[in-house]
């Protein structure tokens, strides 16, 4: 488990980088461009609780949408959904907290509904 308390970086999915490279015309001696990213802070949250994990999940989803919009401009929300889902999954895996992982997979919601 990673011990990241204050932030995690969201990165664009590698497939997006590959897609953008395929669509871009080759440019001689072009400088490397970093994929878009956002910092999501969560040092103020208790990720062992459902409430804390839920707030972080919302922050991650919002940041993921920004990253995908920047990586794939002029796309509709529906077209951005696969990108957003992948970026959220990467960020949740990076944080590596059980409650957040369960919430992201929908398992936590099913457990709560059964109570």
PyMOL commands that set and color helices and strands:
alter all, ss='L'
color gray80, all
select helices_A, chain A and resi 14-23+50-71+77-95+98-105+107-114
alter helices_A, ss='H'
color red, helices_A
select strands_A, chain A and resi 7-11+37-41
alter strands_A, ss='S'
color yellow, strands_A
deselect
rebuild
show_as cartoon
